Amino acid sequence: MSLPNIAIIGGTGNLGSAIGWRLARAGYSVTLGSRSEEGAQAKAATLGHGIAGARNTEAAAAGDIVIVTVPFAAQAATYAEIKPHVAGKIVVDTTVPLVPPKVMRVQLPSEGSAAALAAAALGDGVRMTSAFHNVAAHKLAQDIAINCDILVFGDEKDARTEVVALADAIGLRGVHAGSLVNSAAAEAMTSLLIFINKTYQVDGAGIAITGTLIPLS
């Protein structure tokens, strides 16, 4: 069974490049997308493992699963750019609505969540999910074990399952966390984790679900 091709939009940033590097090491074909093709190719070359670099639009067109890892301020423009290239695909939104300078305060948009904004921007015909909100990018970029669960949201169980598999493949644990509207919980939690990091001098606090999770049938 062949692995899906992965496109990382905003893939030259800390989170995108770290996810891409881990997925490529796990055997996935990965294309980093950026507004600059040259920048994407340069970043891909530093990461190795056969990772390619391209403009955002070309990366989105090449990917079976498209992971969007851009700052909240760039979210709307990025989705407008890639919309023609993601119809029918699983799209994973990782956006957290942080509004500097008060990043330690929860500031969800009036629409409810960044994931809701992403879904509205792409419209019907996209298998919208969200994930990877609560893991420290600098830890993902290291060859270390990370005790962090990845909460995966989406209205379609099969799409969530594929994203859970990506989280598992990069050494974390993907957890089904319900419909896309629930993404607001993880997005808000990021501001809490930033506060905890600063208050208790934690090097990248994350989330771990306690109890024994029985595998889905």
N, C-alpha and C positions, 0 to 999 in steps of 0.2 A: 504494500500500500504506500503510494508516494506521498511525500509531505507537501503541504501547500507552499506556494511562493509567498514570501512575506515582504510587504512594503512598509517602511517606516517613514512617515511624513514628518518633517522636522527632525530628520534622523541624525543631523550633525550636533544636536543638543545633547546634554548630559544623559537624560533618560532614554531618548531614542537610540543613541549610539550604544548605550549599555545593553538595552534589550536586544538590539540587532546583533551585537557581539555574542551574547549568550545564545541566541537562537541559531546563529551560524555555527557556533561550536557544537550545537546539538544536532547539526545536520540539515538545517533548513537553508533554502536559497533565500538570501536577504538582499534587498535593494534599499539603500538609504536615499531618501528624497530630501531636497533642499531647494530654496529659491535659486541657488547658484549650483549649476551642474559641476563646475570646477571644485567648489567647496565640498560637495557631496563626494566626489571622486577622491579628493585628497583625504577626507576623513575615512572613507572606506579603505583606502590603502594603508592607513595607520592601524586599522583594526584587523586586517587580514582575513583569513578563513573564507576567502572567495567572495566576500561582500562586494557588491557593486554600488556605484553612486550615480544618481541621475537627478534631473529636475523633479520637483514634486509631482507634476502632471504625468511624467513618464514613469515614475516609480509607482504611482497609483494605478496606472494602466497595466503595469506588469504584475501587480500583486494579486493573489487570490484572497488574502487577508490583508487589510490595510490598517495599520496602527498609527494613529495621529498623536504626536507627542510635541505639541506646540504650546507656548504660553497662552493664557486666557485672552490676552490682548490681541493675539494673532489668530484666534480660533475662527472668527467669522470669515476673514479674508481667505484663510487656508481652505475652509470647506467650500467656499465659492469657487476656488481654483480647481479643486479636485472633483467636484460634483459630477462632471461629465464622464468620469473615468471609474466610478465605483458602483454603478448600478448592479444590483444582484449580489454584491460582495458583502462579506462580513467586514464591518468597520469597527475598530476598537478606539473609543475616545478615552484619552488619559487625562484630559484637561481638568485642572483644579482652578476654581474661580478665586484666585488670590489677587487682591487689589492692594499693591504697595501704597504706602509703607506699612499698613496695618495687616500684615500677613498672618499674625497670630490671632486674628478675629475672624470668625465665620462670616462670610459675605456672599451668600448664595444669590444668584440673580433672581429677578422677579418671576422668571419662567420656572424656577424650582431647582434647576441644576444645569451645569455645563453640558451634561449629556443630553438634556432636553433641548438645549440650543443646537447641539450638533444634529440631533434627529430632525429638528425643524428645518435646518439648513439643507439637509440632504433629501428630505421628503420620503415618500413611499418608494419601495423597491430596493431599499438598502437594509441589510441585516445588522441593525445597530446594536452595539454592545458598549460597555465601558468597563475599565479595569486599570490596574497598576497605579492607583492613586496614592497608596500608603507605603510604598517601598522606597528606600533611599537610593537615588541614582548612583551615588558614589560607591555604595556597597555593591550594586549590581555590576559595576565596572571592574570589580576585583574578583580574582579567582578564589572566592571564599564561600563558605556555607552561610546562608542567611536564614534566620529563624523568623520568617514572615509569611503570612498567608495573603493571597491575592483574591480580593472579593470581586466577583465577576457578575455584572448586571446585564440584563437584556430581556426583552419580551419573548424571545424565541429560545427554547431550551437547547435545541441542537446547535445554535450559534454560540450560546454560552459554553456548551461542552467543548467546542473547538478552541475557544479562548482559554478555558481551564487547562486544556492539554498543552497550550503554549506556556502557561505559567509553570506547569509541572516539568516541562522540558528544560526550563532554565534553572531548575533546582529549587523552586519555591513550591507552594501548594495552592493550586487554584481551588476556589470554593464558590459554588453557585450561591448567589446572594439575592436572587429574585429579579423582579421586573426592572426595567430601565429607570423608572421613577425612584427606585431605592438608591440609585447612584448618589443622590443628595447626601446620604449618610456618610459615604466614604469621602466624598468631596469635602464635606464639612470637617470630617475627622482629620484631614491634612493640617488644617490650621491648629487643631488641638495638639497634634504631634509636633508641630514646629514650636509651639509653646512649651511642651514637655522637654523637647531637646534643649531649649535655651535654659529653662528653669532648673533642670536636673543635670545639665551638661551631658546629655546622651548623644552618642554618635550615630544618629539615624534611628530613632524609635520606629517600630512597626507594629503590625497587628497580628496576633496569633489567636485563633479560635480554640478554646479549650473543649475538652470532651472528646469522645471517640466518634468520628464521622464515618458512618456506614457508607461504603461506595454505592453510587447510583447504579441501578440495574439497567 
